[in-house]
Amino acid sequence: MDGIHDMGGMDGFGPIPIERDEPIFHAAWEGRVWALNTALGAIGNWNIDASRYTLEQMDPALYLASSYYQRWLYRTENILVAHDMVSRAEIETPPEQRATVKQGEPLGIEEILEQRRTERSARVDADIPAQFQAGDKIRARNIHPKGHTRIPRYVRGKAGVIDRDHGVFIFPDTHAVFAGQKPQHLYSVCFTAREIWGDEASAVDKVYVDMWDDYLEPGHLEPGHLESGA
């Protein structure tokens, strides 16, 4: 999705604060949000791509004003409402005033931990032909999908080189909206800094981006730009 949620390559947001001896959680509620998210993930009503897509629908101003776990809480609440596990009215009602109906037995801690340990990888065991091979020159498609996508804006339309083929993986764009896995090859693609940011960028720096077949098309590099991922 285009928007503030795709912050790669953006600037002007100030330095990243480095906190010495930073705690795992800055407040008890953050730990509870993490635990809630982990437990709900074990139920399996959604997937990581749908989870990311839900977060991307957060209002940009609210997104920038929220902390990391405030964004997690927003995502969890909206997923629960979307899957009819709770109502918006129930969330907005003070806990002491809620008349809740138990939907089933809660998962035990060991059940949750075992589910997370055995969580299926996004890798797909399927014999699907690769559209590209290591060393091929490609160009990232200049697309602007309205839904979820994993192609960063800063590489769209840019030329690069296939560095390696990771194998076949679930395609996040369709998976996020429960429109099928659409498995395809995932590659590590090398872009030179100058291809992305212009001739004033470093002549030796490179950026490697994992990209699916549907994000790529055959392409070429301008003369003078490095053509190897080595």
Backbone bond lengths (Angstrom), bond angles and torsions (degrees), N, CA, C in turn:
res aa  C-N    CA-C-N  psi(-1)  N-CA   C-N-CA  omega(-1)  CA-C   N-CA-C  phi
1 M - - - 1.464 - - 1.524 109.80 -
2 D 1.316 116.73 138.14 1.455 120.40 173.00 1.525 108.68 -78.21
3 G 1.318 117.12 144.46 1.453 119.68 179.67 1.509 111.74 144.20
4 I 1.302 115.57 -172.86 1.458 121.26 -175.38 1.526 111.52 -65.48
5 H 1.327 117.42 -21.54 1.451 120.76 -177.69 1.515 112.35 -70.48
6 D 1.339 117.64 -20.75 1.460 122.01 175.73 1.524 107.45 -98.79
7 M 1.321 116.87 83.20 1.462 121.78 -172.19 1.524 113.21 -92.67
8 G 1.353 116.98 -1.18 1.455 119.26 178.92 1.515 112.16 -59.53
9 G 1.314 117.37 131.12 1.452 121.31 179.34 1.513 114.82 81.41
10 M 1.358 117.69 -3.70 1.463 120.56 179.04 1.527 110.08 -88.48
11 D 1.325 116.41 152.83 1.461 120.10 176.46 1.517 109.46 -134.76
12 G 1.328 115.89 -178.12 1.454 120.55 178.87 1.517 114.31 92.60
13 F 1.337 117.00 7.59 1.464 119.83 -179.15 1.535 112.39 -101.56
14 G 1.317 116.54 10.95 1.457 119.89 176.92 1.517 112.59 81.68
15 P 1.337 116.15 175.22 1.467 120.27 -178.27 1.527 112.12 -70.90
16 I 1.324 115.83 155.99 1.461 121.40 174.68 1.531 107.71 -85.64
17 P 1.325 117.80 117.90 1.472 119.24 -177.70 1.529 110.54 -68.79
18 I 1.308 115.61 134.84 1.467 122.75 176.31 1.524 108.13 -106.44
19 E 1.308 116.70 113.50 1.463 121.63 -176.80 1.527 110.18 -97.88
20 R 1.297 116.65 118.80 1.467 121.10 179.33 1.534 109.71 -68.51
21 D 1.329 116.18 135.27 1.469 122.21 179.62 1.537 110.85 54.96
22 E 1.305 115.24 42.44 1.459 119.61 -178.29 1.526 111.18 -63.47
23 P 1.337 118.15 132.04 1.469 120.36 178.84 1.524 111.01 -74.04
24 I 1.325 116.48 160.83 1.458 120.30 177.49 1.527 110.24 -61.28
25 F 1.322 116.22 -44.61 1.464 122.19 176.13 1.522 108.51 -125.99
26 H 1.331 116.26 139.89 1.459 119.87 179.65 1.520 112.52 -86.55
27 A 1.318 117.54 -14.00 1.464 122.14 178.50 1.528 107.84 -153.02
28 A 1.318 115.46 156.19 1.463 119.79 -177.40 1.520 111.99 -60.49
29 W 1.346 117.68 -35.88 1.461 120.27 -177.43 1.521 111.65 -64.28
30 E 1.351 117.90 -28.48 1.454 119.97 177.91 1.525 110.81 -64.54
31 G 1.325 116.60 -42.04 1.452 120.62 176.85 1.516 112.02 -62.48
32 R 1.327 116.24 -37.60 1.467 119.99 179.24 1.536 110.88 -67.84
33 V 1.333 116.29 -38.11 1.465 119.55 177.91 1.533 109.84 -64.95
34 W 1.323 116.78 -42.00 1.460 120.10 177.36 1.528 110.79 -60.90
35 A 1.333 116.82 -45.59 1.462 120.95 -179.59 1.528 111.28 -64.68
36 L 1.337 116.55 -41.14 1.462 121.19 179.00 1.524 110.20 -61.99
37 N 1.332 116.73 -45.24 1.450 121.38 -179.90 1.532 111.09 -62.43
38 T 1.328 116.48 -40.80 1.458 121.31 179.60 1.523 111.17 -65.32
39 A 1.326 116.34 -44.07 1.462 120.80 -179.43 1.521 111.17 -65.87
40 L 1.321 117.49 -43.67 1.457 120.88 -179.08 1.524 111.25 -66.92
41 G 1.336 116.42 -32.56 1.456 119.70 177.78 1.514 112.30 -62.63
42 A 1.349 116.38 -28.46 1.464 120.63 -179.49 1.522 111.87 -70.59
43 I 1.326 117.81 -19.13 1.460 120.96 179.79 1.523 111.00 -69.76
44 G 1.333 116.27 -35.30 1.457 120.55 173.16 1.512 116.49 84.49
45 N 1.332 118.82 20.62 1.462 120.67 178.93 1.523 112.83 -80.05
46 W 1.317 117.77 -8.41 1.456 121.18 -179.61 1.518 108.85 -147.00
47 N 1.310 117.67 -179.52 1.462 121.86 -179.13 1.521 109.23 -132.55
48 I 1.311 116.50 172.30 1.461 120.45 -174.34 1.522 111.95 -63.99
49 D 1.329 117.61 -32.71 1.467 119.23 179.65 1.526 111.24 -71.39
50 A 1.337 116.57 -39.51 1.466 120.36 175.34 1.520 110.30 -64.48
51 S 1.332 115.65 -35.17 1.458 120.23 178.14 1.528 110.94 -64.36
52 R 1.315 116.41 -44.05 1.468 120.59 178.81 1.531 110.72 -65.47
53 Y 1.328 115.62 -40.27 1.469 119.55 -179.30 1.524 110.95 -63.99
54 T 1.329 117.36 -37.80 1.465 121.04 176.88 1.520 110.29 -61.33
55 L 1.318 116.90 -42.69 1.467 121.20 179.93 1.527 110.94 -65.07
56 E 1.321 117.01 -34.08 1.465 121.02 -178.94 1.525 113.07 -70.71
57 Q 1.309 117.03 -12.63 1.464 120.15 178.05 1.532 112.24 -89.30
58 M 1.320 115.88 4.15 1.456 121.45 177.62 1.532 109.31 -69.86
59 D 1.317 117.87 137.66 1.457 121.83 178.41 1.533 109.74 -55.01
60 P 1.349 118.55 131.73 1.466 120.72 -176.06 1.526 114.19 -54.13
61 A 1.340 117.83 -42.56 1.468 120.24 -179.93 1.526 110.75 -64.08
62 L 1.336 116.71 -41.21 1.462 120.62 177.98 1.518 110.58 -67.36
63 Y 1.326 116.62 -37.65 1.468 121.26 179.20 1.526 110.93 -59.58
64 L 1.330 116.52 -48.21 1.457 120.35 -178.42 1.525 112.33 -69.16
65 A 1.321 117.02 -28.41 1.467 120.78 -177.96 1.528 112.40 -86.09
66 S 1.333 117.26 -7.36 1.465 120.73 -174.88 1.517 111.45 -100.14
67 S 1.316 115.40 150.62 1.461 120.87 174.28 1.527 109.10 -80.66
68 Y 1.311 116.48 173.16 1.459 122.21 -177.31 1.527 111.38 -55.13
69 Y 1.324 116.93 -51.11 1.461 119.52 -175.67 1.526 112.74 -79.57
70 Q 1.312 117.64 -19.29 1.468 118.89 169.73 1.522 109.91 -65.50
71 R 1.325 117.39 -36.27 1.461 121.12 176.11 1.530 110.04 -67.55
72 W 1.297 117.20 -39.94 1.470 121.22 176.75 1.531 110.24 -60.14
73 L 1.331 116.49 -42.79 1.465 120.24 -179.34 1.521 110.43 -63.73
74 Y 1.336 116.82 -43.28 1.470 121.26 176.48 1.521 110.28 -56.38
75 R 1.326 116.30 -47.89 1.457 121.30 -178.93 1.522 111.57 -61.05
76 T 1.324 116.89 -46.92 1.462 120.97 -177.67 1.516 111.44 -63.04
77 E 1.328 116.87 -44.96 1.464 120.46 179.23 1.525 111.03 -59.54
78 N 1.330 117.48 -45.10 1.455 120.50 -176.14 1.526 112.63 -71.74
79 I 1.326 117.42 -32.51 1.459 119.90 175.17 1.517 110.30 -66.98
80 L 1.327 117.11 -42.08 1.466 121.03 179.61 1.526 111.30 -62.19
81 V 1.334 116.87 -41.52 1.461 120.44 179.06 1.525 110.17 -67.73
82 A 1.332 117.12 -43.18 1.464 121.16 -177.83 1.523 112.10 -62.49
83 H 1.330 116.79 -30.13 1.463 121.12 -178.40 1.529 112.18 -100.24
84 D 1.332 115.79 16.46 1.472 121.75 174.88 1.530 112.82 56.70
85 M 1.311 116.80 33.11 1.463 120.67 177.31 1.527 110.84 -89.93
86 V 1.327 115.90 -28.60 1.466 122.31 170.95 1.523 106.50 -144.96
87 S 1.309 116.67 163.43 1.460 120.17 175.67 1.527 109.45 -101.33
88 R 1.317 115.95 160.32 1.465 120.00 176.15 1.519 110.40 -62.16
89 A 1.328 116.53 -36.75 1.466 120.22 178.94 1.525 111.01 -64.02
90 E 1.315 117.03 -38.31 1.464 120.34 179.66 1.520 111.15 -64.81
91 I 1.335 116.48 -40.88 1.461 120.06 178.71 1.518 111.21 -63.22
92 E 1.326 116.18 -38.67 1.463 120.82 -175.82 1.525 113.23 -82.86
93 T 1.329 117.56 -8.56 1.460 121.50 178.66 1.531 109.71 -86.37
94 P 1.325 119.11 132.26 1.471 120.87 177.66 1.532 110.56 -53.44
95 P 1.330 118.35 141.27 1.472 121.85 -176.14 1.521 114.26 -51.07
96 E 1.333 117.21 -40.34 1.462 120.28 -176.87 1.532 112.58 -70.15
97 Q 1.336 117.47 -12.99 1.464 120.94 -179.03 1.534 112.96 -105.82
98 R 1.300 117.39 -0.02 1.459 120.08 -176.30 1.526 111.29 -79.37
99 A 1.313 115.17 138.90 1.465 121.54 173.47 1.523 106.65 -110.88
100 T 1.317 116.68 82.63 1.453 121.39 -173.03 1.524 111.68 -86.13
101 V 1.321 114.61 152.05 1.462 121.77 176.15 1.524 107.42 -114.64
102 K 1.314 116.25 123.46 1.456 121.57 -178.30 1.520 109.98 -68.19
103 Q 1.341 116.79 125.15 1.457 121.03 -176.77 1.533 113.00 -92.37
104 G 1.290 117.79 -11.53 1.463 121.11 -179.11 1.509 110.70 168.11
105 E 1.320 115.78 176.98 1.452 120.03 179.19 1.529 109.87 -75.40
106 P 1.315 116.88 137.75 1.474 119.16 179.70 1.525 111.11 -68.61
107 L 1.320 115.40 150.25 1.456 120.17 175.94 1.517 109.64 -72.84
108 G 1.324 115.58 141.59 1.456 119.83 176.29 1.518 111.28 -78.54
109 I 1.322 116.36 161.51 1.468 120.81 -178.30 1.521 111.29 -57.55
110 E 1.337 116.73 -43.67 1.457 119.40 -178.68 1.524 111.43 -65.95
111 E 1.324 117.42 -35.83 1.466 120.35 177.02 1.521 110.69 -62.06
112 I 1.318 115.72 -43.19 1.464 120.67 -179.08 1.527 110.35 -65.32
113 L 1.328 116.38 -46.28 1.460 120.41 -178.18 1.528 110.78 -65.18
114 E 1.321 117.35 -39.91 1.460 120.35 179.45 1.521 110.95 -65.61
115 Q 1.332 116.26 -38.79 1.463 119.60 178.12 1.517 110.48 -62.80
116 R 1.323 117.44 -41.78 1.455 120.52 -179.56 1.522 111.49 -69.17
117 R 1.336 116.62 -33.75 1.463 119.46 178.81 1.522 111.77 -68.04
118 T 1.320 116.76 -33.73 1.463 121.29 -176.32 1.524 112.31 -102.32
119 E 1.307 116.51 13.34 1.460 121.29 -177.73 1.526 110.47 -56.14
120 R 1.308 115.87 132.20 1.454 120.54 -174.89 1.520 111.37 -70.15
121 S 1.329 115.03 138.90 1.455 120.82 177.28 1.517 110.42 -71.59
122 A 1.317 116.39 159.59 1.460 121.15 175.62 1.530 111.30 -77.43
123 R 1.330 116.60 -5.34 1.464 119.91 176.71 1.523 109.84 -69.98
124 V 1.326 116.29 140.89 1.466 121.93 -177.87 1.525 109.28 -117.79
125 D 1.329 116.19 129.61 1.464 121.10 178.30 1.529 108.46 -86.64
126 A 1.331 115.51 84.60 1.462 120.64 -177.10 1.525 109.35 -143.18
127 D 1.308 115.98 143.82 1.466 121.83 -179.65 1.529 109.10 -89.16
128 I 1.317 114.99 81.95 1.464 121.85 -178.23 1.531 108.85 -113.01
129 P 1.319 118.28 125.70 1.473 120.60 -178.24 1.534 111.42 -61.40
130 A 1.322 115.67 141.11 1.465 121.08 175.43 1.519 109.57 -82.34
131 Q 1.315 116.85 139.16 1.462 120.87 178.06 1.528 111.76 -82.68
132 F 1.340 116.76 -18.38 1.459 121.10 -177.37 1.529 109.60 -137.99
133 Q 1.338 115.32 161.84 1.453 121.88 177.38 1.522 108.96 -130.19
134 A 1.335 115.92 162.21 1.463 120.89 178.43 1.526 109.52 -55.30
135 G 1.316 116.04 132.89 1.454 121.77 -179.19 1.513 114.15 97.14
136 D 1.347 117.69 -14.79 1.462 120.29 179.08 1.526 111.10 -68.20
137 K 1.325 116.41 139.08 1.459 121.57 173.61 1.527 108.40 -83.93
138 I 1.294 116.40 132.14 1.470 121.09 -177.24 1.519 110.00 -133.32
139 R 1.307 115.34 171.55 1.462 121.28 170.38 1.522 107.43 -133.89
140 A 1.325 116.48 132.06 1.462 120.31 175.95 1.519 108.33 -68.73
141 R 1.309 116.15 131.18 1.460 119.86 -177.91 1.535 110.12 -64.52
142 N 1.314 116.27 140.20 1.464 121.51 179.50 1.528 108.52 -90.36
143 I 1.316 115.05 76.57 1.460 121.46 -176.16 1.522 109.76 -113.08
144 H 1.317 115.88 155.67 1.460 121.50 -179.73 1.528 109.30 -136.96
145 P 1.334 116.94 69.64 1.467 120.29 -177.58 1.521 111.51 -65.78
146 K 1.326 115.33 147.81 1.459 120.20 -179.98 1.519 111.93 -78.44
147 G 1.326 116.81 -24.04 1.463 120.03 -178.63 1.511 112.07 -94.56
148 H 1.321 115.74 -154.07 1.455 121.47 -177.99 1.524 110.83 -76.63
149 T 1.310 117.04 140.07 1.458 122.19 174.16 1.517 109.06 -152.53
150 R 1.330 116.12 154.97 1.460 121.20 179.97 1.527 111.54 -109.11
151 I 1.318 118.11 13.98 1.464 119.96 178.17 1.528 108.76 -92.52
152 P 1.325 118.73 115.10 1.470 120.83 -177.45 1.527 111.72 -66.64
153 R 1.315 115.64 145.86 1.462 119.06 -179.95 1.521 112.07 -62.03
154 Y 1.344 117.08 -34.29 1.462 118.57 -171.79 1.531 113.52 -71.94
155 V 1.359 118.12 -9.59 1.465 118.49 175.90 1.522 112.34 -109.56
156 R 1.321 118.48 -4.10 1.458 119.91 -178.71 1.530 110.67 -64.03
157 G 1.325 115.53 129.14 1.449 121.07 -177.92 1.514 113.71 83.22
158 K 1.340 118.12 -2.64 1.458 121.74 -177.69 1.527 110.92 -92.84
159 A 1.351 115.00 149.86 1.457 121.58 -179.62 1.514 110.64 -94.73
160 G 1.323 115.66 144.26 1.451 120.71 179.34 1.517 110.70 -151.93
161 V 1.337 115.20 -168.13 1.455 121.95 -177.91 1.521 108.76 -131.88
162 I 1.335 117.11 135.99 1.459 120.75 175.32 1.523 108.54 -67.30
163 D 1.321 116.99 120.09 1.459 121.05 179.11 1.522 110.95 -88.48
164 R 1.344 116.97 -43.01 1.467 120.96 178.69 1.517 110.13 -161.55
165 D 1.319 114.65 160.03 1.461 122.43 178.62 1.524 107.38 -105.25
166 H 1.334 117.12 118.71 1.464 121.21 -179.03 1.529 112.61 -79.42
167 G 1.343 117.67 -16.05 1.452 120.74 -174.70 1.520 110.83 113.35
168 V 1.325 116.24 -164.12 1.467 121.96 -175.17 1.531 110.01 -98.15
169 F 1.325 115.95 131.98 1.453 122.02 -177.67 1.529 110.57 -137.02
170 I 1.333 115.85 159.59 1.459 122.05 173.35 1.529 109.40 -59.88
171 F 1.338 116.48 138.57 1.463 121.11 178.29 1.524 108.81 -86.52
172 P 1.336 118.32 116.30 1.465 121.02 -172.27 1.521 114.92 -65.06
173 D 1.324 118.34 -30.00 1.459 121.05 -175.15 1.531 112.02 -61.87
174 T 1.338 116.51 -42.00 1.470 120.08 178.60 1.526 111.12 -84.33
175 H 1.313 116.39 -34.97 1.464 121.06 -178.21 1.528 110.63 -61.85
176 A 1.334 117.08 -34.31 1.465 122.32 -176.32 1.518 113.28 -64.64
177 V 1.335 116.11 -25.77 1.466 119.93 -178.03 1.528 110.92 -114.85
178 F 1.349 116.21 20.18 1.462 122.98 177.24 1.529 111.68 56.21
179 A 1.357 115.24 38.97 1.464 121.28 179.43 1.527 111.08 -104.85
180 G 1.319 116.91 24.01 1.457 120.79 178.76 1.515 112.33 103.16
181 Q 1.326 115.65 160.65 1.467 120.87 -176.90 1.525 112.37 -82.03
182 K 1.334 118.58 -27.61 1.460 123.35 179.97 1.540 111.54 41.30
183 P 1.323 118.57 57.07 1.476 121.00 -175.12 1.525 112.50 -61.09
184 Q 1.324 115.34 141.35 1.467 122.03 179.97 1.519 109.12 -159.75
185 H 1.319 115.71 170.69 1.459 119.97 -176.57 1.527 111.25 -72.35
186 L 1.319 113.55 145.15 1.465 122.90 177.53 1.527 107.53 -117.23
187 Y 1.318 116.85 128.75 1.458 121.76 -175.84 1.527 111.21 -119.94
188 S 1.319 115.01 153.23 1.457 120.51 165.67 1.522 106.47 -92.09
189 V 1.328 116.10 118.66 1.465 121.53 -175.53 1.525 109.10 -110.61
190 C 1.319 116.10 130.50 1.463 121.85 -179.75 1.524 110.49 -96.18
191 F 1.331 115.66 125.57 1.463 122.20 173.67 1.525 107.89 -117.96
192 T 1.316 117.49 137.50 1.462 118.72 174.37 1.524 109.23 -78.69
193 A 1.322 114.94 152.79 1.464 119.81 178.51 1.524 110.82 -60.23
194 R 1.318 116.81 -36.16 1.467 119.65 -178.83 1.527 111.76 -71.07
195 E 1.325 117.86 -31.73 1.453 120.22 176.62 1.528 110.41 -65.30
196 I 1.325 115.82 -36.63 1.461 120.27 -176.95 1.529 111.65 -82.72
197 W 1.347 116.90 -45.86 1.469 120.21 -170.18 1.525 114.69 -114.50
198 G 1.334 117.70 1.56 1.458 119.69 175.83 1.518 112.93 100.15
199 D 1.334 114.65 175.58 1.463 120.85 -172.67 1.522 113.84 -69.18
200 E 1.321 119.12 -13.66 1.460 120.23 177.40 1.534 111.88 -80.25
201 A 1.318 117.61 -10.19 1.459 121.31 178.52 1.531 109.72 -76.09
202 S 1.314 115.32 168.34 1.462 121.21 -179.18 1.524 110.74 -60.23
203 A 1.335 115.61 141.45 1.459 120.88 179.54 1.523 112.22 -80.39
204 V 1.316 117.80 -10.54 1.471 119.74 -175.54 1.524 113.03 -114.94
205 D 1.323 118.04 -14.15 1.460 119.80 -177.00 1.530 111.43 -77.95
206 K 1.339 114.96 148.34 1.458 121.49 178.86 1.521 109.49 -137.69
207 V 1.312 115.94 156.80 1.459 122.67 175.77 1.523 107.68 -124.33
208 Y 1.332 116.63 131.28 1.455 121.66 178.47 1.533 108.58 -108.44
209 V 1.324 116.59 125.63 1.461 122.37 -177.49 1.527 108.63 -125.32
210 D 1.342 116.46 131.51 1.459 120.40 175.11 1.527 109.06 -79.42
211 M 1.342 116.68 125.76 1.464 121.20 -173.61 1.524 110.77 -141.18
212 W 1.331 114.83 140.91 1.459 122.12 -179.77 1.533 110.91 -84.99
213 D 1.360 115.67 163.98 1.465 121.73 179.54 1.527 112.10 -51.93
214 D 1.330 116.92 -44.11 1.465 120.15 -175.14 1.522 113.23 -66.57
215 Y 1.325 118.04 -11.68 1.460 121.12 179.05 1.534 111.96 -91.18
216 L 1.340 117.75 -6.84 1.456 120.43 -167.60 1.520 112.11 -121.73
217 E 1.333 114.54 154.89 1.449 122.54 171.79 1.527 107.67 -145.43
218 P 1.333 118.04 157.46 1.474 118.73 178.11 1.517 110.74 -57.41
219 G 1.326 116.69 142.26 1.461 119.86 -177.59 1.509 111.54 -152.63
220 H 1.332 116.20 -169.46 1.457 121.84 179.91 1.520 108.41 -148.33
221 L 1.328 115.59 163.36 1.468 121.73 177.29 1.514 109.23 -106.38
222 E 1.323 115.63 145.45 1.457 120.08 177.72 1.537 109.80 -67.78
223 P 1.340 118.13 147.24 1.465 120.53 177.62 1.534 111.44 -53.68
224 G 1.314 115.13 137.49 1.461 119.56 179.01 1.508 113.61 95.89
225 H 1.333 117.92 -15.36 1.456 120.92 176.60 1.524 108.44 -93.30
226 L 1.330 116.19 140.16 1.457 120.60 -177.83 1.514 110.36 -60.05
227 E 1.313 117.07 138.49 1.452 121.30 -176.95 1.532 112.86 -109.11
228 S 1.311 118.12 1.86 1.454 119.73 -175.95 1.510 110.11 -116.27
229 G 1.322 115.67 145.11 1.454 120.39 174.84 1.513 111.62 -85.40
230 A 1.314 117.18 1.88 1.461 120.20 -176.84 1.508 110.95 -71.98
